[in-house]
């Protein structure tokens, strides 16, 4: 999504649509590329969820993830994955 601020064109965050995208992710799967553009706030939320879960799962004696934590991690991973169907 692109927006014009009167001076220049900027890419808008694909998640919130409210802020300019600053993080441009690209994934390659076979011969296709997939792109996701996020503002820094949305990217930090995703990275925080993922890294927090990873650290918790690796820490000796840490409590297991709650069902809510697991759903949030799944949401982050699903949104970062390439689309399943392009038809």
Residue pairs with C-beta under 8 A, 6 or more apart in sequence:
1 11
1 12
1 14
1 17
2 9
2 10
2 11
2 12
3 9
3 10
3 12
3 20
4 10
10 20
10 21
11 20
11 21
11 24
11 37
12 18
12 19
12 20
12 21
12 37
13 19
13 20
13 21
13 37
13 38
13 39
13 42
14 21
14 36
14 37
14 38
15 38
15 39
15 42
15 79
16 39
16 41
16 42
18 39
19 39
19 40
19 41
19 42
20 39
21 37
21 38
21 39
22 38
22 39
22 40
22 43
23 37
23 38
23 39
23 40
23 43
24 35
24 36
24 37
25 35
25 36
25 37
25 38
25 80
26 33
26 34
26 35
27 33
27 34
27 36
27 80
27 82
28 34
29 82
32 82
34 82
34 83
36 79
36 80
38 46
46 76
46 79
46 80
49 72
49 73
49 76
50 73
50 76
50 77
53 65
53 69
53 73
56 62
56 63
56 65
56 69
57 65
65 73
